[in-house]
Amino acid sequence: MRLFKYLPLNVIYTISDVDVVEGSRYDMSFKYFLDMLPEEYVID
């Protein structure tokens, strides 16, 4: 389910897939949208 939530972030911010994953490591708004805890790891 989380992989499908990466797609709107990709379109809204017009950034690459790698940048979306990198942003979800540090940006709390990305983590909130992805229903992740602040200390939770993201995909590689």
Secondary structure, 3 states (H helix, E strand, C coil): CHHHHHHHHHHHCCCCHHHHHHHHHHCHHHHHHCCCCCCCCCCC
